[in-house]
């Protein structure tokens, strides 16, 4: 619902949709390390916070470093220019 409202609100703008993913086990690990999240909230979010398809770029943060994710995004942006 929130995603659809956002898309409607940004109608008329060129949007780049980027999906950021990682394994549920890694989400739980990161959640614990952060210390400011309720246990299980990250895993629960997997089911309802974002659409499953329709992205311009998908980045798996278990496989890619933050630098590699940035590089892939920059490549996408430069190809769109």
HELIX and SHEET records of a PDB file:
HELIX    1   1 UNK A    2  UNK A    9  1                                   8    
HELIX    2   2 UNK A   24  UNK A   34  1                                  11    
HELIX    3   3 UNK A   41  UNK A   45  1                                   5    
HELIX    4   4 UNK A   66  UNK A   80  1                                  15    
SHEET    1   A 2 UNK A  18  UNK A  21  0                                        
SHEET    2   A 2 UNK A  57  UNK A  60  1                                        
END                                                                             
